[in-house]
């Protein structure tokens, strides 16, 4: 469990074009992440 102001661990996911991207790619930028249950993503 992360607490406020903790550094998020790096992870990699596929972007909307199917290419891998990682959280570290956005270092120094503000990032908002949305996580949805797989059942609601059509996948």
Rosetta constraint file for C-alpha pairs under 8 A:
AtomPair CA 2 CA 6 HARMONIC 6.02 0.50
AtomPair CA 2 CA 8 HARMONIC 7.43 0.50
AtomPair CA 10 CA 22 HARMONIC 6.71 0.50
AtomPair CA 10 CA 23 HARMONIC 5.38 0.50
AtomPair CA 10 CA 24 HARMONIC 5.91 0.50
AtomPair CA 11 CA 22 HARMONIC 5.45 0.50
AtomPair CA 11 CA 23 HARMONIC 5.78 0.50
AtomPair CA 11 CA 24 HARMONIC 7.74 0.50
AtomPair CA 12 CA 20 HARMONIC 6.42 0.50
AtomPair CA 12 CA 21 HARMONIC 5.48 0.50
AtomPair CA 12 CA 22 HARMONIC 4.08 0.50
AtomPair CA 12 CA 23 HARMONIC 6.57 0.50
AtomPair CA 13 CA 20 HARMONIC 5.50 0.50
AtomPair CA 13 CA 21 HARMONIC 5.65 0.50
AtomPair CA 13 CA 22 HARMONIC 6.31 0.50
AtomPair CA 14 CA 18 HARMONIC 5.12 0.50
AtomPair CA 14 CA 19 HARMONIC 5.12 0.50
AtomPair CA 14 CA 20 HARMONIC 4.32 0.50
AtomPair CA 14 CA 21 HARMONIC 6.00 0.50
AtomPair CA 15 CA 19 HARMONIC 5.43 0.50
AtomPair CA 15 CA 20 HARMONIC 6.13 0.50
AtomPair CA 15 CA 21 HARMONIC 6.33 0.50
AtomPair CA 21 CA 25 HARMONIC 6.86 0.50
AtomPair CA 22 CA 26 HARMONIC 7.68 0.50
AtomPair CA 23 CA 27 HARMONIC 7.14 0.50
AtomPair CA 26 CA 30 HARMONIC 7.67 0.50
AtomPair CA 26 CA 31 HARMONIC 7.33 0.50
AtomPair CA 36 CA 40 HARMONIC 6.61 0.50
AtomPair CA 36 CA 41 HARMONIC 6.97 0.50
AtomPair CA 37 CA 41 HARMONIC 6.95 0.50
AtomPair CA 38 CA 42 HARMONIC 7.08 0.50
AtomPair CA 38 CA 43 HARMONIC 6.29 0.50
AtomPair CA 39 CA 43 HARMONIC 7.01 0.50
